[in-house]
Amino acid sequence: MSKPVAAPPDSGESRWPIRPLHLTLIGLLYLIFSLLWLLGGDRMLILWAGGATPPLLVEMLKDLLVVSAGGILLYLLLRVYGNVVRLRINQVQDLRLARIEEQARRTRDALENRVRERTAELLAINQTLEQQVAARTQVEIALSDSEERFRQLAEHIREVFWVYGIAEERLLYVSPAYEEIWGRPVQGFHERPLDWIEAVYADDRQRVHAAHVARQQLGSLDEEYRIVRPDGAIRWIRDRGFPVRDEAGYIYRIAGLAEDITAHRLAEDQLRRQQVELAQMARLRLAVELASNLAHELNQPLAAIVAYTQAGLALLRQDQADPRALTGALDAVVHQGLRAGEIIRHLRELVQKHPDARAALDLNASLRAVVHYAQLELRQAHVVLNLELAGNLPPVLGDDIQIQLAVLYLARNAIEAMQDAEEPRRLTIRTALQNSGMALVTLADTGHGFSADTADRLFQPFFSTKPGGMGLGLSVSRSIIESQGGELWATPNPDGGVSFHFILPIYGRRHE
């Protein structure tokens, strides 16, 4: 609130207060004096001068009085006017001062409001800063805890954890597991940053170095290589790295794990050797299996050769042998000999084929070959064979011999399952192309099927539902199909019997 304006102190010039009544009295006195002067001014002067005053002196006195009265009146008027002007000036000054004080009051109020607002802002800012400090403290505590947990984790994991700085162009951190896997001290690594690459096997060193140089641009790494420990031992390492990005999304570090996969690689090598041995055994087994079937086919041309040879000899013993009949008998011998040679050649190819012969193959042709081998068993078991082969089936990736052996085992299992079944005994072999890009093969029989309690053990080694059965056919078939990148399973048929299904990858198509 504004304070009341104080009246200015009275000066010596303003002690006579000027009011309208004063102005009226001055005017009235001047009027009376003028009337008296007009009525008796000359007489009064004569009387004042002693009655014998010359006219000139009277005029002079008269003029003196007029000038004196006029001066007094002028003084009074000027005094009154000055007071009026001073009063007006004081009023103007009082008004201006009041305006200034009002402006000052408003300015003071605005400043006070601004101060209050600024104070509130400062309090809010201070509160925010306190909250930020508290949050930062909590973050620092959490970060410290995280760093401690990270340190404990990095120091206790079996893999080597490493961090590479892009700007620094060097490894910033290597976990203590480096000493266990590389057989070299961590301190020596920090003193000699390239010590780890010098331990890489000579044949792998250039490839590994190129991969680690490329990681700066790619931000990732996934390499397998060998290292040589100080004791001469060779270890297999899988080194993987992934990018670490800042808030702007730029890669500023690369973190990774170096894992000792020696045991895994040895297991893979052992498995690979076992697969090769399995393939070799499969071919020998297939040769044995086919020998019994091919023996029947081989006996036929051999018997024919013997018969035609005997007929030729009989013709030669005759005195008048018919050359045309003798020529026909010899042609038949040659034909049957070539047939027997073809059978033997095919058997030799099966046995001598390279153990790792996965390539593009015509699955339908392989199935027809298996059916040809199993014709004798099918006829003996009175089994009717139905082939439903897809005409648009693309080539599959696999080993022809191993796939034939697996199908032969499945077909033989189906024939044996239908030995005691009622006729008609039917074996259906069909192929189809799945939407997933896999070739599907199905062998469906009309045998007795299998019970629910045996479904889970159907492919277990040495499990058989047939008396005297070895229980290896289905197990070997599954192992073969899975080694070819496929899958084998069985489902019961609605009208009895079992359907065995397996899938194989299409050649040239990538499967996850």
C-alpha positions in Angstrom: 0.0 0.0 0.0 1.1 3.6 -0.8 1.9 6.0 2.0 0.0 9.3 2.3 1.7 12.2 0.7 3.1 14.6 3.3 2.5 18.3 2.9 5.6 20.4 2.1 6.9 22.6 4.8 5.9 26.4 4.8 8.5 28.8 3.5 8.8 32.5 4.3 7.1 33.4 1.1 4.1 31.3 1.6 3.1 32.1 5.2 0.2 34.3 4.0 -2.4 31.9 2.9 -4.2 33.0 -0.2 -8.0 32.4 -0.2 -10.8 33.8 -2.4 -11.9 36.0 0.5 -8.6 37.8 0.5 -8.8 38.6 -3.1 -12.3 40.0 -2.6 -11.2 42.3 0.2 -8.2 43.6 -1.8 -10.5 44.4 -4.7 -13.0 46.1 -2.4 -10.3 48.3 -0.7 -8.9 49.3 -4.1 -12.4 50.3 -5.2 -13.0 52.4 -2.0 -9.6 54.0 -2.4 -10.3 54.9 -5.9 -13.7 56.4 -5.2 -12.3 58.5 -2.4 -9.4 59.6 -4.6 -11.8 60.6 -7.3 -14.1 62.5 -4.9 -11.5 64.3 -2.8 -8.1 63.6 -3.8 -7.1 67.1 -4.6 -8.6 68.7 -1.5 -7.0 66.2 0.7 -3.6 66.9 -0.7 -4.2 70.7 -0.3 -5.3 70.2 3.2 -2.3 67.8 3.8 0.0 70.5 2.4 -1.3 73.4 4.5 -3.8 74.9 2.0 -1.3 77.1 0.1 0.3 74.4 -2.0 1.1 75.3 -5.6 -0.8 73.4 -8.2 2.4 71.8 -9.5 3.3 70.3 -6.1 -0.3 69.1 -5.8 0.1 67.3 -9.1 3.4 65.9 -8.0 2.0 64.6 -4.8 -1.0 63.2 -6.6 1.2 61.4 -9.0 3.4 60.1 -6.1 0.3 58.7 -4.4 -1.0 57.2 -7.5 2.4 55.5 -8.2 2.6 54.4 -4.6 -0.9 53.0 -4.5 -0.3 51.4 -7.9 2.9 49.9 -6.7 1.3 48.6 -3.5 -1.5 47.2 -5.5 0.8 45.6 -8.1 2.9 44.1 -5.3 -0.3 42.7 -3.7 -1.4 41.4 -7.1 2.0 39.8 -7.8 2.1 38.3 -4.3 -1.4 36.9 -4.8 -0.5 35.6 -8.3 2.8 34.1 -7.0 1.0 32.3 -4.3 -1.6 31.0 -6.8 1.2 29.9 -9.1 3.1 28.3 -6.3 0.0 26.6 -5.1 -0.6 25.2 -8.6 3.0 24.1 -8.8 2.7 22.4 -5.5 -0.4 20.7 -6.6 1.3 19.5 -9.8 4.3 18.4 -7.8 2.0 16.6 -5.3 0.2 14.9 -8.2 3.5 13.9 -9.9 4.9 12.7 -6.6 1.7 10.7 -6.1 2.1 9.2 -9.5 5.7 8.4 -8.9 4.9 6.9 -5.5 2.1 4.9 -7.2 4.5 3.7 -9.9 7.0 2.9 -7.2 4.4 1.0 -5.3 3.5 -1.0 -8.4 7.2 -1.6 -9.1 7.7 -2.6 -5.5 4.7 -5.0 -5.7 6.0 -6.4 -9.0 9.4 -6.8 -7.6 8.0 -8.5 -4.5 5.9 -10.8 -6.7 9.0 -11.5 -8.9 11.0 -12.2 -5.7 8.3 -14.5 -4.4 8.1 -16.3 -7.8 11.9 -16.5 -8.1 12.1 -17.7 -4.5 9.5 -20.4 -5.3 11.5 -21.3 -8.5 14.7 -21.4 -6.5 13.0 -23.6 -3.9 11.7 -25.9 -6.7 15.1 -26.0 -8.4 16.8 -26.7 -5.1 14.3 -29.5 -4.4 14.9 -30.9 -7.9 18.6 -30.7 -7.4 18.3 -32.5 -4.1 16.2 -35.2 -5.8 18.8 -35.4 -8.6 21.6 -35.6 -6.1 19.7 -38.3 -4.3 19.0 -40.2 -7.5 22.6 -39.8 -8.6 23.7 -41.1 -5.3 21.4 -44.1 -5.7 22.7 -44.6 -9.3 26.3 -44.4 -8.1 25.5 -46.9 -5.3 23.7 -49.2 -7.8 26.6 -48.7 -10.3 29.0 -49.6 -7.7 27.0 -52.7 -6.8 26.7 -53.6 -10.5 30.4 -53.1 -11.0 31.1 -55.3 -8.0 28.7 -58.0 -9.3 30.2 -57.7 -12.7 33.7 -58.1 -11.3 32.6 -61.1 -9.3 30.9 -62.6 -12.4 33.8 -61.8 -14.8 36.3 -63.3 -12.3 34.4 -66.5 -11.7 33.1 -67.5 -15.1 35.0 -70.1 -17.0 35.0 -68.2 -20.3 37.4 -65.3 -20.9 35.5 -62.0 -20.8 37.1 -59.2 -22.8 36.3 -55.6 -23.6 37.8 -53.8 -26.6 37.8 -49.9 -26.9 37.2 -48.5 -30.3 38.7 -45.1 -29.6 41.6 -46.6 -27.6 42.2 -49.3 -30.3 43.2 -51.8 -27.7 41.7 -54.4 -25.2 40.6 -52.6 -22.1 39.8 -55.6 -19.9 40.5 -59.4 -19.8 39.1 -61.6 -17.1 41.3 -63.9 -15.0 40.0 -66.9 -16.9 42.6 -65.9 -19.5 45.3 -67.4 -17.3 43.5 -70.8 -17.1 42.7 -71.1 -20.8 45.7 -69.4 -22.5 48.1 -70.5 -19.7 49.6 -67.0 -19.6 49.4 -64.4 -16.9 46.9 -61.6 -17.2 49.6 -59.0 -16.1 51.7 -60.1 -19.0 48.7 -59.6 -21.3 48.4 -55.9 -20.2 52.2 -55.5 -20.7 52.1 -57.2 -24.1 48.6 -56.7 -25.7 49.5 -58.9 -28.7 50.5 -61.8 -26.5 47.2 -63.6 -27.1 47.4 -63.5 -30.9 50.9 -64.8 -30.8 49.5 -67.9 -29.0 47.1 -68.6 -31.9 48.0 -71.6 -34.0 50.1 -70.6 -37.0 47.6 -71.9 -39.5 44.8 -69.9 -37.9 46.6 -66.8 -37.0 46.1 -64.8 -40.2 42.4 -65.6 -40.3 41.9 -64.7 -36.7 43.8 -61.4 -37.0 41.7 -60.4 -40.0 38.5 -61.2 -38.1 39.6 -59.1 -35.2 40.5 -56.2 -37.5 37.1 -56.4 -39.2 35.3 -56.3 -35.8 36.0 -52.6 -35.5 33.7 -52.0 -38.6 31.3 -54.8 -38.1 31.0 -54.6 -34.3 30.7 -58.4 -34.0 32.9 -61.5 -34.0 32.4 -65.2 -34.1 35.5 -67.3 -34.8 36.8 -70.7 -33.9 40.5 -71.2 -33.8 43.3 -73.1 -32.0 45.9 -71.8 -29.5 49.1 -73.3 -28.3 49.7 -73.1 -24.6 53.2 -72.7 -23.2 53.2 -76.4 -22.3 52.6 -77.2 -25.9 49.0 -78.3 -25.5 46.6 -77.2 -28.3 43.2 -75.9 -27.3 40.2 -75.0 -29.4 38.7 -71.5 -28.8 35.4 -70.0 -29.8 35.6 -66.3 -29.7 32.4 -64.2 -29.9 32.0 -60.5 -29.7 29.0 -58.1 -29.7 28.8 -54.3 -30.0 28.2 -51.9 -27.1 26.5 -48.6 -28.2 26.3 -45.2 -26.5 23.2 -43.1 -26.1 23.6 -41.8 -29.7 23.7 -45.4 -31.0 27.4 -45.4 -32.0 29.6 -48.4 -31.3 32.3 -47.3 -28.8 33.2 -50.7 -27.3 33.1 -54.4 -28.2 32.6 -57.0 -25.5 33.0 -60.7 -26.0 33.6 -64.2 -24.6 36.4 -66.6 -25.5 35.3 -70.1 -24.7 37.4 -73.3 -24.5 35.6 -75.7 -26.8 38.3 -78.4 -27.0 36.1 -81.0 -25.4 33.3 -80.1 -27.8 35.5 -80.3 -30.8 36.9 -83.6 -29.7 33.4 -84.9 -29.2 32.5 -83.7 -32.7 35.5 -85.4 -34.2 34.6 -88.6 -32.3 31.0 -88.3 -33.6 32.3 -87.7 -37.1 34.5 -90.8 -36.9 31.6 -92.8 -35.6 29.4 -91.6 -38.4 32.0 -92.6 -40.9 32.3 -96.0 -39.3 28.5 -96.2 -39.2 28.4 -95.4 -42.9 30.9 -98.0 -43.6 29.1 -100.6 -41.5 25.9 -99.6 -43.2 27.3 -100.3 -46.6 28.7 -103.6 -45.4 25.3 -104.4 -43.9 23.6 -103.3 -47.0 25.9 -105.6 -49.1 25.0 -108.5 -46.8 21.3 -107.7 -46.9 21.4 -107.3 -50.7 23.5 -110.4 -51.2 20.7 -112.7 -50.2 18.4 -110.9 -52.6 20.9 -110.6 -55.4 21.9 -114.2 -55.0 18.5 -115.2 -56.3 18.8 -112.9 -59.2 22.4 -114.0 -59.8 21.4 -117.7 -59.7 19.0 -117.1 -62.6 21.6 -116.0 -65.1 24.1 -118.5 -63.9 21.6 -121.3 -64.2 20.7 -120.0 -67.7 24.3 -119.8 -68.6 24.8 -123.5 -67.5 21.7 -124.5 -69.4 22.6 -122.7 -72.6 26.2 -124.0 -72.4 25.0 -127.5 -72.0 22.7 -127.1 -75.0 25.5 -125.7 -77.0 27.8 -128.6 -76.1 25.0 -131.0 -77.1 24.7 -129.3 -80.5 28.5 -129.5 -81.0 28.4 -133.3 -80.3 26.0 -133.8 -83.1 27.4 -134.7 -86.5 25.2 -132.2 -88.2 24.8 -129.3 -85.8 22.6 -126.4 -86.7 24.9 -123.3 -86.7 21.9 -121.0 -86.1 20.9 -123.0 -83.0 24.4 -123.0 -81.7 24.8 -119.3 -82.3 21.5 -118.7 -80.5 22.7 -120.7 -77.5 26.0 -118.8 -77.4 24.2 -115.4 -77.6 22.0 -116.4 -74.7 25.1 -117.4 -72.7 26.7 -114.0 -73.4 23.5 -112.2 -72.5 23.1 -114.0 -69.2 26.8 -113.5 -68.5 26.4 -109.8 -69.0 23.4 -109.8 -66.8 25.3 -111.5 -64.0 28.2 -109.1 -64.5 25.8 -106.1 -64.1 24.5 -107.5 -60.9 28.0 -108.0 -59.5 29.1 -104.6 -60.7 26.1 -102.9 -58.9 26.9 -104.8 -55.7 30.6 -103.7 -55.9 29.5 -100.1 -56.3 27.3 -100.3 -53.2 30.2 -101.6 -51.1 33.0 -99.4 -52.5 31.1 -96.1 -52.5 32.7 -93.2 -50.6 31.6 -93.2 -47.0 30.6 -89.5 -47.0 28.7 -89.3 -50.3 25.9 -86.8 -49.4 24.9 -85.2 -52.6 21.8 -84.4 -54.7 19.9 -87.5 -55.4 16.6 -88.6 -56.9 14.6 -89.9 -53.9 12.0 -91.6 -56.1 14.8 -93.5 -58.0 16.3 -94.6 -54.7 13.0 -96.0 -53.5 12.5 -97.9 -56.8 15.9 -99.4 -56.3 15.0 -100.6 -52.8 11.7 -102.1 -54.1 13.8 -103.9 -56.7 16.0 -105.4 -54.0 13.0 -106.4 -51.9 11.0 -108.1 -54.7 11.9 -111.6 -53.5 10.8 -111.0 -49.9 7.6 -109.2 -51.1 6.7 -112.2 -53.3 7.5 -114.7 -50.6 5.3 -112.8 -48.0 2.5 -112.3 -50.5 2.6 -108.5 -50.0 1.1 -106.2 -52.6 3.3 -103.1 -53.2 1.8 -99.8 -54.1 4.1 -97.0 -55.2 2.6 -93.4 -55.0 5.6 -91.3 -55.9 5.2 -87.5 -56.4 6.1 -86.5 -59.9 7.3 -83.0 -59.0 9.7 -84.0 -56.2 12.9 -82.0 -56.4 16.3 -83.7 -55.5 17.1 -84.2 -51.8 20.4 -84.0 -50.0 21.6 -87.3 -48.7 23.7 -90.4 -49.0 22.0 -92.7 -51.5 23.3 -95.9 -49.9 22.4 -95.0 -46.3 18.9 -93.8 -47.3 18.4 -97.1 -49.3 19.5 -99.1 -46.3 17.1 -97.2 -43.9 14.2 -97.7 -46.3 15.1 -101.4 -46.7 15.0 -101.8 -42.9 11.6 -100.1 -42.8 10.2 -102.2 -45.7 11.5 -105.4 -44.1 10.0 -104.4 -40.7 6.6 -103.8 -42.5 6.9 -107.2 -44.3 7.6 -109.0 -41.0 4.7 -107.2 -39.3 2.3 -108.5 -41.9 3.4 -112.2 -41.8 0.5 -113.2 -39.6 -2.0 -110.6 -40.9 -5.0 -111.4 -43.1 -4.8 -110.9 -46.8 -4.7 -108.6 -48.7 -1.3 -107.6 -47.2 -0.4 -104.3 -48.6 2.7 -102.0 -48.4 2.3 -98.5 -49.7 5.3 -96.3 -50.3 4.5 -92.6 -51.2 6.4 -89.4 -51.5 5.3 -85.8 -51.2 6.8 -82.3 -50.9 6.0 -80.5 -47.7 5.3 -76.7 -47.4 8.4 -76.5 -45.1 10.6 -77.4 -48.0 11.3 -81.0 -46.9 10.6 -84.2 -48.8 8.3 -86.6 -47.0 8.4 -90.4 -47.4 5.7 -92.7 -46.0 5.7 -96.5 -45.7 2.3 -97.7 -44.6 1.5 -101.4 -43.9 -1.6 -103.4 -43.0 -0.1 -105.3 -40.1 -1.1 -105.5 -36.5 0.3 -102.1 -35.5 1.6 -101.3 -32.1 0.1 -100.7 -28.7 0.2 -97.4 -26.8 2.6 -98.7 -24.2 5.2 -99.5 -26.8 4.9 -96.3 -28.8 7.6 -94.5 -26.8 10.1 -97.5 -27.0 9.5 -98.3 -30.7 12.8 -96.8 -31.8 14.9 -97.9 -28.8 17.8 -100.2 -29.6 17.2 -103.9 -28.9 13.5 -103.4 -28.5 11.3 -105.6 -30.6 7.7 -106.8 -30.6 8.6 -109.9 -32.7 9.8 -113.1 -31.1 13.5 -113.5 -31.7 13.9 -110.0 -33.2 17.1 -108.1 -32.6 15.3 -104.7 -32.3 18.0 -102.8 -34.3 16.3 -102.1 -37.6 14.1 -99.2 -36.5 16.9 -97.8 -34.3 19.4 -97.9 -37.1 16.9 -96.4 -39.6 16.3 -93.4 -37.3 20.1 -92.9 -36.7 20.6 -92.9 -40.5 17.8 -90.5 -41.3 18.9 -88.1 -38.5 22.5 -88.2 -39.7 21.1 -87.0 -43.1 19.5 -84.0 -41.6 16.0 -85.6 -41.4 13.5 -87.0 -38.9 11.8 -90.3 -38.5 8.5 -91.1 -36.6 5.6 -93.6 -36.6 1.8 -93.2 -36.5 -0.9 -95.8 -36.2 -3.3 -96.2 -39.2 -7.0 -95.8 -38.6 -7.8 -99.2 -40.2 -4.8 -101.0 -38.6 -1.2 -101.2 -39.3 1.6 -98.6 -39.0 2.8 -95.7 -41.1 6.5 -94.8 -40.8 7.3 -91.3 -42.0 10.6 -89.5 -42.5 11.6 -86.2 -44.0 14.8 -85.2 -45.8 16.1 -81.7 -46.7 15.7 -80.5 -50.3 19.0 -80.0 -52.1 20.2 -76.4 -52.3 17.7 -75.1 -49.8 18.8 -73.8 -46.4 17.0 -75.1 -43.4 17.3 -73.6 -39.9 
